[in-house]
Structures are given as C-alpha cells and as structure tokens.
Amino acid sequence: MSGTVPPPRRGRARRTGHWSLAVVGVLAGILFATNARLFAEADTRRPENLVDLVRVERDRLEQTNADVIELRAEVADLVASADEFSQAGPDPEVEYAAGRSAVTGPGVVVKLWDAPRRDTLPPGVQPDDLVVHQQDLEGVMNGLWAGGAEAMTVQGHRVTATSSIRCVGNVLLIDGSVYSPPYAIAAIGDPAQLRRVLVSSAPVALYLDYVEALQLGWSLDEESELEFPAAEGSIAMAYAHKPGQEPITLPTTEPSPANGSTP
C-alpha cells in the first residue's frame, strides 16, 4: 500500500545490542586477566616489601660467600702444587730433551769444508759449487737425527729446538757467533747406525758426489766418548702479540751442572 509506513525493524536492533554487550564483556575479561598476570609476574620478579627484599639479598650474599670460600680453597691447592713442583726441581727427562743438561756417550763427528780454489773450472761448474752451503749442513744434521742421534752439537754449540744455524756466504752463523770452515757436526748415538743412515740419505749422497768430483771436504769419524755441554742462553719461546700488549713467554729453567747425564 502506497501510504503505509513499514514497521520498525526491532528484531535487528535487539541483536546488535546483544553483540555489543558481548564484545565489551570479552574485552573486560581480557583486561582483567592481563592485569592479574602482570601483577603475578611482578610478585615473582621482586619483593613487594622490605622484609622480602632483605631475605633475597641475604640469600644472595650467603651464596657469594660460599663461592668465595670454594675459590680460595682451589687457589690454596694450586699454590701448594706449585710449591711442591718448585721444591722437586725440574724433571731430568724434560731437561735432557730440551738440551738443558750435559751429556756424554759414543757417537760420530762429521766435518765439511770448501773445495780448493781453481783458476779454471770444469764445464758446467760454478764457483758456488766449491763451497759448503746451508742445505749441506742441514742434510747432515737431518741424516743424523734420522739415524737415532740422541744429542747434537754444531761447532760445539748444543743443538736445541730454538737454535739458529744458517750460512751467509761462506761463513756460518750460530746463535750470533760467526764460524768459517771446516764445520764440525757431532752426534751422540749408536755410531754404526748413525753412519749407515747418514751416508744413505739423499742429500748426503749428493754431497758425496761433489766430494768425489770437486774435492769438497768430508770426514766421518766414530768416537767412543763424546761430551756435550748443556745448551746456553734462554730457550723461552716468543709468541706473536697485539701491539701494546706484553709478549707471552713460558717459564724456563737454568741449565743443569756440566756433569749432566749419560744417555
């Protein structure tokens, strides 16, 4: 009918009111639950009154004191161990391995020297072939170690892990000292085995070819008794460090008396 006004839509309006109340109730519940959780966490995180705070700090102090007592006991044990080690002195086996004790025993002595100078040289031969080089000395030393050498000297200097031995021109530098030929390398060990392994090593075999062709100097003698002194100077190792920092060094001991030990 054209003049009739439609009835109000009351049912929809009532449904909208119910949903609004529900949403408000849910939000209120979430808010209350969140506040309750935050307050509960706050209770566990920190004391709410002075008495509880004092109790927590007292327990923490007692635990710290217990840790200090335990650490002091560990330090005391370490100091006692260090004192025992100091009173006992260095280990003889360690000193021997480090070359810090004098030694005696049978062995061999090898000497090398330059070939005689010539006005004319054979074809293909250079003047440099007539002199002893560092690789020749290293070949002899390595051959002796391979043959079971228990101790070694070069020009009377005890060879250790920190020894500096190198050739510059026709002279030999050993820990800052300068030597000219002949160069003497001595090793303590089984003389027969030292000789056998030495002459069969490739570097020494090559040198012996030059001995025959160009008269480079060579002698190999077996000795029933050799005496080697303890290594001199410091054997402390130096390590890389950042600029401005103190270098790291390990403690070392003084060489043992000259009577040493016999391998």
C-alpha positions as protocol buffer text, in pm:
chain_id: "A"
residue {
  index: 1
  type: MET
  ca { x: 0 y: 0 z: 0 }
}
residue {
  index: 2
  type: SER
  ca { x: 149 y: 332 z: -106 }
}
residue {
  index: 3
  type: GLY
  ca { x: 81 y: 542 z: 211 }
}
residue {
  index: 4
  type: THR
  ca { x: 172 y: 286 z: 472 }
}
residue {
  index: 5
  type: VAL
  ca { x: 498 y: 325 z: 671 }
}
residue {
  index: 6
  type: PRO
  ca { x: 688 y: -3 z: 719 }
}
residue {
  index: 7
  type: PRO
  ca { x: 703 y: -127 z: 1079 }
}
residue {
  index: 8
  type: PRO
  ca { x: 1024 y: -62 z: 1270 }
}
residue {
  index: 9
  type: ARG
  ca { x: 1289 y: -343 z: 1245 }
}
residue {
  index: 10
  type: ARG
  ca { x: 1306 y: -402 z: 1621 }
}
residue {
  index: 11
  type: GLY
  ca { x: 1445 y: -755 z: 1599 }
}
residue {
  index: 12
  type: ARG
  ca { x: 1773 y: -646 z: 1429 }
}
residue {
  index: 13
  type: ALA
  ca { x: 1821 y: -361 z: 1672 }
}
residue {
  index: 14
  type: ARG
  ca { x: 1800 y: -600 z: 1968 }
}
residue {
  index: 15
  type: ARG
  ca { x: 2055 y: -840 z: 1815 }
}
residue {
  index: 16
  type: THR
  ca { x: 2303 y: -551 z: 1769 }
}
residue {
  index: 17
  type: GLY
  ca { x: 2274 y: -459 z: 2136 }
}
residue {
  index: 18
  type: HIS
  ca { x: 2347 y: -814 z: 2248 }
}
residue {
  index: 19
  type: TRP
  ca { x: 2665 y: -834 z: 2035 }
}
residue {
  index: 20
  type: SER
  ca { x: 2794 y: -505 z: 2173 }
}
residue {
  index: 21
  type: LEU
  ca { x: 2750 y: -624 z: 2530 }
}
residue {
  index: 22
  type: ALA
  ca { x: 2928 y: -949 z: 2449 }
}
residue {
  index: 23
  type: VAL
  ca { x: 3227 y: -772 z: 2295 }
}
residue {
  index: 24
  type: VAL
  ca { x: 3253 y: -537 z: 2591 }
}
residue {
  index: 25
  type: GLY
  ca { x: 3242 y: -831 z: 2829 }
}
residue {
  index: 26
  type: VAL
  ca { x: 3517 y: -1017 z: 2641 }
}
residue {
  index: 27
  type: LEU
  ca { x: 3743 y: -712 z: 2634 }
}
residue {
  index: 28
  type: ALA
  ca { x: 3686 y: -652 z: 3003 }
}
residue {
  index: 29
  type: GLY
  ca { x: 3775 y: -1013 z: 3077 }
}
residue {
  index: 30
  type: ILE
  ca { x: 4094 y: -991 z: 2874 }
}
residue {
  index: 31
  type: LEU
  ca { x: 4188 y: -669 z: 3053 }
}
residue {
  index: 32
  type: PHE
  ca { x: 4131 y: -821 z: 3397 }
}
residue {
  index: 33
  type: ALA
  ca { x: 4324 y: -1138 z: 3308 }
}
residue {
  index: 34
  type: THR
  ca { x: 4617 y: -934 z: 3173 }
}
residue {
  index: 35
  type: ASN
  ca { x: 4631 y: -719 z: 3484 }
}
residue {
  index: 36
  type: ALA
  ca { x: 4622 y: -1029 z: 3705 }
}
residue {
  index: 37
  type: ARG
  ca { x: 4906 y: -1191 z: 3512 }
}
residue {
  index: 38
  type: LEU
  ca { x: 5122 y: -877 z: 3527 }
}
residue {
  index: 39
  type: PHE
  ca { x: 5072 y: -843 z: 3899 }
}
residue {
  index: 40
  type: ALA
  ca { x: 5154 y: -1212 z: 3950 }
}
residue {
  index: 41
  type: GLU
  ca { x: 5478 y: -1175 z: 3748 }
}
residue {
  index: 42
  type: ALA
  ca { x: 5568 y: -863 z: 3942 }
}
residue {
  index: 43
  type: ASP
  ca { x: 5529 y: -1060 z: 4262 }
}
residue {
  index: 44
  type: THR
  ca { x: 5774 y: -1323 z: 4140 }
}
residue {
  index: 45
  type: ARG
  ca { x: 6022 y: -1071 z: 3995 }
}
residue {
  index: 46
  type: ARG
  ca { x: 6077 y: -854 z: 4300 }
}
residue {
  index: 47
  type: PRO
  ca { x: 5973 y: -847 z: 4662 }
}
residue {
  index: 48
  type: GLU
  ca { x: 5682 y: -623 z: 4747 }
}
residue {
  index: 49
  type: ASN
  ca { x: 5810 y: -527 z: 5091 }
}
residue {
  index: 50
  type: LEU
  ca { x: 6136 y: -459 z: 5272 }
}
residue {
  index: 51
  type: VAL
  ca { x: 6136 y: -789 z: 5464 }
}
residue {
  index: 52
  type: ASP
  ca { x: 6128 y: -995 z: 5145 }
}
residue {
  index: 53
  type: LEU
  ca { x: 6398 y: -778 z: 4986 }
}
residue {
  index: 54
  type: VAL
  ca { x: 6628 y: -829 z: 5284 }
}
residue {
  index: 55
  type: ARG
  ca { x: 6571 y: -1205 z: 5272 }
}
residue {
  index: 56
  type: VAL
  ca { x: 6656 y: -1225 z: 4899 }
}
residue {
  index: 57
  type: GLU
  ca { x: 6973 y: -1020 z: 4933 }
}
residue {
  index: 58
  type: ARG
  ca { x: 7081 y: -1218 z: 5240 }
}
residue {
  index: 59
  type: ASP
  ca { x: 7048 y: -1545 z: 5049 }
}
residue {
  index: 60
  type: ARG
  ca { x: 7245 y: -1399 z: 4759 }
}
residue {
  index: 61
  type: LEU
  ca { x: 7523 y: -1284 z: 4993 }
}
residue {
  index: 62
  type: GLU
  ca { x: 7545 y: -1626 z: 5156 }
}
residue {
  index: 63
  type: GLN
  ca { x: 7581 y: -1792 z: 4814 }
}
residue {
  index: 64
  type: THR
  ca { x: 7853 y: -1544 z: 4714 }
}
residue {
  index: 65
  type: ASN
  ca { x: 8045 y: -1609 z: 5036 }
}
residue {
  index: 66
  type: ALA
  ca { x: 8023 y: -1984 z: 4973 }
}
residue {
  index: 67
  type: ASP
  ca { x: 8162 y: -1934 z: 4620 }
}
residue {
  index: 68
  type: VAL
  ca { x: 8448 y: -1725 z: 4758 }
}
residue {
  index: 69
  type: ILE
  ca { x: 8539 y: -1993 z: 5012 }
}
residue {
  index: 70
  type: GLU
  ca { x: 8542 y: -2259 z: 4740 }
}
residue {
  index: 71
  type: LEU
  ca { x: 8762 y: -2048 z: 4510 }
}
residue {
  index: 72
  type: ARG
  ca { x: 9006 y: -1975 z: 4792 }
}
residue {
  index: 73
  type: ALA
  ca { x: 9040 y: -2348 z: 4856 }
}
residue {
  index: 74
  type: GLU
  ca { x: 9117 y: -2408 z: 4487 }
}
residue {
  index: 75
  type: VAL
  ca { x: 9379 y: -2132 z: 4489 }
}
residue {
  index: 76
  type: ALA
  ca { x: 9541 y: -2280 z: 4800 }
}
residue {
  index: 77
  type: ASP
  ca { x: 9561 y: -2622 z: 4633 }
}
residue {
  index: 78
  type: LEU
  ca { x: 9723 y: -2472 z: 4323 }
}
residue {
  index: 79
  type: VAL
  ca { x: 9978 y: -2279 z: 4529 }
}
residue {
  index: 80
  type: ALA
  ca { x: 10065 y: -2594 z: 4722 }
}
residue {
  index: 81
  type: SER
  ca { x: 10113 y: -2786 z: 4397 }
}
residue {
  index: 82
  type: ALA
  ca { x: 10338 y: -2511 z: 4261 }
}
residue {
  index: 83
  type: ASP
  ca { x: 10548 y: -2517 z: 4579 }
}
residue {
  index: 84
  type: GLU
  ca { x: 10589 y: -2894 z: 4555 }
}
residue {
  index: 85
  type: PHE
  ca { x: 10699 y: -2865 z: 4190 }
}
residue {
  index: 86
  type: SER
  ca { x: 10946 y: -2589 z: 4277 }
}
residue {
  index: 87
  type: GLN
  ca { x: 11099 y: -2789 z: 4561 }
}
residue {
  index: 88
  type: ALA
  ca { x: 11122 y: -3103 z: 4349 }
}
residue {
  index: 89
  type: GLY
  ca { x: 11318 y: -2920 z: 4078 }
}
residue {
  index: 90
  type: PRO
  ca { x: 11297 y: -2967 z: 3703 }
}
residue {
  index: 91
  type: ASP
  ca { x: 11228 y: -3308 z: 3553 }
}
residue {
  index: 92
  type: PRO
  ca { x: 11562 y: -3460 z: 3436 }
}
residue {
  index: 93
  type: GLU
  ca { x: 11397 y: -3615 z: 3130 }
}
residue {
  index: 94
  type: VAL
  ca { x: 11249 y: -3281 z: 3028 }
}
residue {
  index: 95
  type: GLU
  ca { x: 11584 y: -3108 z: 3081 }
}
residue {
  index: 96
  type: TYR
  ca { x: 11760 y: -3372 z: 2872 }
}
residue {
  index: 97
  type: ALA
  ca { x: 11508 y: -3343 z: 2588 }
}
residue {
  index: 98
  type: ALA
  ca { x: 11542 y: -2965 z: 2591 }
}
residue {
  index: 99
  type: GLY
  ca { x: 11921 y: -2981 z: 2585 }
}
residue {
  index: 100
  type: ARG
  ca { x: 11948 y: -2822 z: 2929 }
}
residue {
  index: 101
  type: SER
  ca { x: 12177 y: -3091 z: 3071 }
}
residue {
  index: 102
  type: ALA
  ca { x: 12527 y: -3200 z: 2971 }
}
residue {
  index: 103
  type: VAL
  ca { x: 12552 y: -3547 z: 2813 }
}
residue {
  index: 104
  type: THR
  ca { x: 12823 y: -3799 z: 2729 }
}
residue {
  index: 105
  type: GLY
  ca { x: 12831 y: -4110 z: 2513 }
}
residue {
  index: 106
  type: PRO
  ca { x: 12960 y: -4269 z: 2191 }
}
residue {
  index: 107
  type: GLY
  ca { x: 12881 y: -4115 z: 1855 }
}
residue {
  index: 108
  type: VAL
  ca { x: 13021 y: -3969 z: 1535 }
}
residue {
  index: 109
  type: VAL
  ca { x: 13183 y: -3645 z: 1423 }
}
residue {
  index: 110
  type: VAL
  ca { x: 13128 y: -3515 z: 1069 }
}
residue {
  index: 111
  type: LYS
  ca { x: 13337 y: -3234 z: 919 }
}
residue {
  index: 112
  type: LEU
  ca { x: 13272 y: -3041 z: 596 }
}
residue {
  index: 113
  type: TRP
  ca { x: 13485 y: -2776 z: 427 }
}
residue {
  index: 114
  type: ASP
  ca { x: 13516 y: -2591 z: 99 }
}
residue {
  index: 115
  type: ALA
  ca { x: 13689 y: -2733 z: -207 }
}
residue {
  index: 116
  type: PRO
  ca { x: 14028 y: -2592 z: -314 }
}
residue {
  index: 117
  type: ARG
  ca { x: 14004 y: -2285 z: -537 }
}
residue {
  index: 118
  type: ARG
  ca { x: 14090 y: -2332 z: -903 }
}
residue {
  index: 119
  type: ASP
  ca { x: 14195 y: -2099 z: -1181 }
}
residue {
  index: 120
  type: THR
  ca { x: 13973 y: -2285 z: -1426 }
}
residue {
  index: 121
  type: LEU
  ca { x: 13654 y: -2480 z: -1360 }
}
residue {
  index: 122
  type: PRO
  ca { x: 13516 y: -2782 z: -1544 }
}
residue {
  index: 123
  type: PRO
  ca { x: 13228 y: -2713 z: -1784 }
}
residue {
  index: 124
  type: GLY
  ca { x: 12900 y: -2654 z: -1603 }
}
residue {
  index: 125
  type: VAL
  ca { x: 13064 y: -2592 z: -1266 }
}
residue {
  index: 126
  type: GLN
  ca { x: 13012 y: -2259 z: -1089 }
}
residue {
  index: 127
  type: PRO
  ca { x: 13232 y: -2110 z: -813 }
}
residue {
  index: 128
  type: ASP
  ca { x: 12934 y: -2152 z: -582 }
}
residue {
  index: 129
  type: ASP
  ca { x: 12964 y: -2531 z: -622 }
}
residue {
  index: 130
  type: LEU
  ca { x: 13301 y: -2526 z: -445 }
}
residue {
  index: 131
  type: VAL
  ca { x: 13168 y: -2410 z: -106 }
}
residue {
  index: 132
  type: VAL
  ca { x: 12966 y: -2575 z: 170 }
}
residue {
  index: 133
  type: HIS
  ca { x: 12606 y: -2449 z: 179 }
}
residue {
  index: 134
  type: GLN
  ca { x: 12338 y: -2448 z: 443 }
}
residue {
  index: 135
  type: GLN
  ca { x: 12149 y: -2732 z: 274 }
}
residue {
  index: 136
  type: ASP
  ca { x: 12463 y: -2945 z: 306 }
}
residue {
  index: 137
  type: LEU
  ca { x: 12477 y: -2888 z: 680 }
}
residue {
  index: 138
  type: GLU
  ca { x: 12104 y: -2942 z: 716 }
}
residue {
  index: 139
  type: GLY
  ca { x: 12133 y: -3266 z: 518 }
}
residue {
  index: 140
  type: VAL
  ca { x: 12396 y: -3398 z: 759 }
}
residue {
  index: 141
  type: MET
  ca { x: 12200 y: -3289 z: 1067 }
}
residue {
  index: 142
  type: ASN
  ca { x: 11874 y: -3440 z: 942 }
}
residue {
  index: 143
  type: GLY
  ca { x: 12053 y: -3763 z: 849 }
}
residue {
  index: 144
  type: LEU
  ca { x: 12199 y: -3789 z: 1199 }
}
residue {
  index: 145
  type: TRP
  ca { x: 11862 y: -3727 z: 1363 }
}
residue {
  index: 146
  type: ALA
  ca { x: 11709 y: -3990 z: 1137 }
}
residue {
  index: 147
  type: GLY
  ca { x: 11986 y: -4229 z: 1241 }
}
residue {
  index: 148
  type: GLY
  ca { x: 11885 y: -4202 z: 1606 }
}
residue {
  index: 149
  type: ALA
  ca { x: 12102 y: -3918 z: 1734 }
}
residue {
  index: 150
  type: GLU
  ca { x: 12022 y: -3850 z: 2099 }
}
residue {
  index: 151
  type: ALA
  ca { x: 12204 y: -3516 z: 2116 }
}
residue {
  index: 152
  type: MET
  ca { x: 12394 y: -3298 z: 1869 }
}
residue {
  index: 153
  type: THR
  ca { x: 12636 y: -3008 z: 1851 }
}
residue {
  index: 154
  type: VAL
  ca { x: 12745 y: -2781 z: 1566 }
}
residue {
  index: 155
  type: GLN
  ca { x: 13081 y: -2612 z: 1617 }
}
residue {
  index: 156
  type: GLY
  ca { x: 13050 y: -2712 z: 1982 }
}
residue {
  index: 157
  type: HIS
  ca { x: 12709 y: -2545 z: 2026 }
}
residue {
  index: 158
  type: ARG
  ca { x: 12438 y: -2774 z: 2161 }
}
residue {
  index: 159
  type: VAL
  ca { x: 12152 y: -2801 z: 1909 }
}
residue {
  index: 160
  type: THR
  ca { x: 11804 y: -2739 z: 2054 }
}
residue {
  index: 161
  type: ALA
  ca { x: 11461 y: -2651 z: 1919 }
}
residue {
  index: 162
  type: THR
  ca { x: 11549 y: -2282 z: 1939 }
}
residue {
  index: 163
  type: SER
  ca { x: 11899 y: -2299 z: 1784 }
}
residue {
  index: 164
  type: SER
  ca { x: 11964 y: -2059 z: 1497 }
}
residue {
  index: 165
  type: ILE
  ca { x: 12206 y: -2210 z: 1243 }
}
residue {
  index: 166
  type: ARG
  ca { x: 12243 y: -2057 z: 897 }
}
residue {
  index: 167
  type: CYS
  ca { x: 12502 y: -1988 z: 631 }
}
residue {
  index: 168
  type: VAL
  ca { x: 12570 y: -1639 z: 498 }
}
residue {
  index: 169
  type: GLY
  ca { x: 12812 y: -1651 z: 206 }
}
residue {
  index: 170
  type: ASN
  ca { x: 13096 y: -1880 z: 308 }
}
residue {
  index: 171
  type: VAL
  ca { x: 13056 y: -1832 z: 685 }
}
residue {
  index: 172
  type: LEU
  ca { x: 12829 y: -1999 z: 938 }
}
residue {
  index: 173
  type: LEU
  ca { x: 12622 y: -1809 z: 1194 }
}
residue {
  index: 174
  type: ILE
  ca { x: 12524 y: -1998 z: 1510 }
}
residue {
  index: 175
  type: ASP
  ca { x: 12318 y: -1804 z: 1764 }
}
residue {
  index: 176
  type: GLY
  ca { x: 12502 y: -1486 z: 1668 }
}
residue {
  index: 177
  type: SER
  ca { x: 12856 y: -1634 z: 1653 }
}
residue {
  index: 178
  type: VAL
  ca { x: 13044 y: -1647 z: 1319 }
}
residue {
  index: 179
  type: TYR
  ca { x: 13244 y: -1951 z: 1202 }
}
residue {
  index: 180
  type: SER
  ca { x: 13446 y: -2038 z: 892 }
}
residue {
  index: 181
  type: PRO
  ca { x: 13512 y: -2388 z: 752 }
}
residue {
  index: 182
  type: PRO
  ca { x: 13573 y: -2659 z: 846 }
}
residue {
  index: 183
  type: TYR
  ca { x: 13229 y: -2714 z: 1002 }
}
residue {
  index: 184
  type: ALA
  ca { x: 13206 y: -2987 z: 1265 }
}
residue {
  index: 185
  type: ILE
  ca { x: 12877 y: -3164 z: 1345 }
}
residue {
  index: 186
  type: ALA
  ca { x: 12887 y: -3419 z: 1628 }
}
residue {
  index: 187
  type: ALA
  ca { x: 12609 y: -3654 z: 1739 }
}
residue {
  index: 188
  type: ILE
  ca { x: 12574 y: -3897 z: 2030 }
}
residue {
  index: 189
  type: GLY
  ca { x: 12416 y: -4231 z: 1948 }
}
residue {
  index: 190
  type: ASP
  ca { x: 12494 y: -4572 z: 1803 }
}
residue {
  index: 191
  type: PRO
  ca { x: 12796 y: -4493 z: 1580 }
}
residue {
  index: 192
  type: ALA
  ca { x: 12735 y: -4775 z: 1331 }
}
residue {
  index: 193
  type: GLN
  ca { x: 12367 y: -4686 z: 1285 }
}
residue {
  index: 194
  type: LEU
  ca { x: 12441 y: -4315 z: 1258 }
}
residue {
  index: 195
  type: ARG
  ca { x: 12697 y: -4380 z: 984 }
}
residue {
  index: 196
  type: ARG
  ca { x: 12471 y: -4618 z: 792 }
}
residue {
  index: 197
  type: VAL
  ca { x: 12166 y: -4391 z: 788 }
}
residue {
  index: 198
  type: LEU
  ca { x: 12369 y: -4076 z: 724 }
}
residue {
  index: 199
  type: VAL
  ca { x: 12558 y: -4190 z: 413 }
}
residue {
  index: 200
  type: SER
  ca { x: 12241 y: -4344 z: 265 }
}
residue {
  index: 201
  type: SER
  ca { x: 12036 y: -4022 z: 289 }
}
residue {
  index: 202
  type: ALA
  ca { x: 11978 y: -3847 z: -44 }
}
residue {
  index: 203
  type: PRO
  ca { x: 12122 y: -3501 z: 49 }
}
residue {
  index: 204
  type: VAL
  ca { x: 12443 y: -3654 z: 188 }
}
residue {
  index: 205
  type: ALA
  ca { x: 12476 y: -3891 z: -108 }
}
residue {
  index: 206
  type: LEU
  ca { x: 12457 y: -3590 z: -343 }
}
residue {
  index: 207
  type: TYR
  ca { x: 12718 y: -3404 z: -137 }
}
residue {
  index: 208
  type: LEU
  ca { x: 12948 y: -3705 z: -153 }
}
residue {
  index: 209
  type: ASP
  ca { x: 12921 y: -3695 z: -533 }
}
residue {
  index: 210
  type: TYR
  ca { x: 13057 y: -3338 z: -519 }
}
residue {
  index: 211
  type: VAL
  ca { x: 13325 y: -3456 z: -279 }
}
residue {
  index: 212
  type: GLU
  ca { x: 13444 y: -3701 z: -542 }
}
residue {
  index: 213
  type: ALA
  ca { x: 13407 y: -3467 z: -839 }
}
residue {
  index: 214
  type: LEU
  ca { x: 13521 y: -3131 z: -694 }
}
residue {
  index: 215
  type: GLN
  ca { x: 13710 y: -3229 z: -378 }
}
residue {
  index: 216
  type: LEU
  ca { x: 13463 y: -3074 z: -134 }
}
residue {
  index: 217
  type: GLY
  ca { x: 13576 y: -3154 z: 220 }
}
residue {
  index: 218
  type: TRP
  ca { x: 13429 y: -3452 z: 405 }
}
residue {
  index: 219
  type: SER
  ca { x: 13526 y: -3668 z: 702 }
}
residue {
  index: 220
  type: LEU
  ca { x: 13322 y: -3905 z: 917 }
}
residue {
  index: 221
  type: ASP
  ca { x: 13478 y: -4046 z: 1235 }
}
residue {
  index: 222
  type: GLU
  ca { x: 13332 y: -4271 z: 1501 }
}
residue {
  index: 223
  type: GLU
  ca { x: 13409 y: -4179 z: 1861 }
}
residue {
  index: 224
  type: SER
  ca { x: 13381 y: -4396 z: 2172 }
}
residue {
  index: 225
  type: GLU
  ca { x: 13320 y: -4099 z: 2403 }
}
residue {
  index: 226
  type: LEU
  ca { x: 13179 y: -3756 z: 2325 }
}
residue {
  index: 227
  type: GLU
  ca { x: 13098 y: -3486 z: 2580 }
}
residue {
  index: 228
  type: PHE
  ca { x: 12836 y: -3224 z: 2503 }
}
residue {
  index: 229
  type: PRO
  ca { x: 12772 y: -2918 z: 2723 }
}
residue {
  index: 230
  type: ALA
  ca { x: 12425 y: -2803 z: 2823 }
}
residue {
  index: 231
  type: ALA
  ca { x: 12266 y: -2552 z: 2591 }
}
residue {
  index: 232
  type: GLU
  ca { x: 12342 y: -2192 z: 2679 }
}
residue {
  index: 233
  type: GLY
  ca { x: 12111 y: -1896 z: 2680 }
}
residue {
  index: 234
  type: SER
  ca { x: 11735 y: -1883 z: 2709 }
}
residue {
  index: 235
  type: ILE
  ca { x: 11511 y: -2142 z: 2546 }
}
residue {
  index: 236
  type: ALA
  ca { x: 11194 y: -1938 z: 2607 }
}
residue {
  index: 237
  type: MET
  ca { x: 10957 y: -1931 z: 2311 }
}
residue {
  index: 238
  type: ALA
  ca { x: 10834 y: -1595 z: 2182 }
}
residue {
  index: 239
  type: TYR
  ca { x: 10479 y: -1563 z: 2055 }
}
residue {
  index: 240
  type: ALA
  ca { x: 10306 y: -1306 z: 1837 }
}
residue {
  index: 241
  type: HIS
  ca { x: 10101 y: -1049 z: 2027 }
}
residue {
  index: 242
  type: LYS
  ca { x: 9899 y: -737 z: 1959 }
}
residue {
  index: 243
  type: PRO
  ca { x: 10085 y: -403 z: 1961 }
}
residue {
  index: 244
  type: GLY
  ca { x: 10085 y: -254 z: 2308 }
}
residue {
  index: 245
  type: GLN
  ca { x: 10041 y: -588 z: 2483 }
}
residue {
  index: 246
  type: GLU
  ca { x: 10310 y: -769 z: 2681 }
}
residue {
  index: 247
  type: PRO
  ca { x: 10460 y: -1065 z: 2489 }
}
residue {
  index: 248
  type: ILE
  ca { x: 10372 y: -1413 z: 2615 }
}
residue {
  index: 249
  type: THR
  ca { x: 10663 y: -1619 z: 2744 }
}
residue {
  index: 250
  type: LEU
  ca { x: 10677 y: -1954 z: 2919 }
}
residue {
  index: 251
  type: PRO
  ca { x: 10890 y: -2011 z: 3232 }
}
residue {
  index: 252
  type: THR
  ca { x: 11225 y: -2181 z: 3177 }
}
residue {
  index: 253
  type: THR
  ca { x: 11494 y: -2329 z: 3396 }
}
residue {
  index: 254
  type: GLU
  ca { x: 11867 y: -2272 z: 3416 }
}
residue {
  index: 255
  type: PRO
  ca { x: 12099 y: -2533 z: 3260 }
}
residue {
  index: 256
  type: SER
  ca { x: 12199 y: -2823 z: 3481 }
}
residue {
  index: 257
  type: PRO
  ca { x: 12559 y: -2854 z: 3602 }
}
residue {
  index: 258
  type: ALA
  ca { x: 12819 y: -2961 z: 3350 }
}
residue {
  index: 259
  type: ASN
  ca { x: 12842 y: -3320 z: 3472 }
}
residue {
  index: 260
  type: GLY
  ca { x: 12493 y: -3379 z: 3332 }
}
residue {
  index: 261
  type: SER
  ca { x: 12368 y: -3726 z: 3249 }
}
residue {
  index: 262
  type: THR
  ca { x: 12470 y: -4005 z: 3020 }
}
residue {
  index: 263
  type: PRO
  ca { x: 12216 y: -4127 z: 2760 }
}
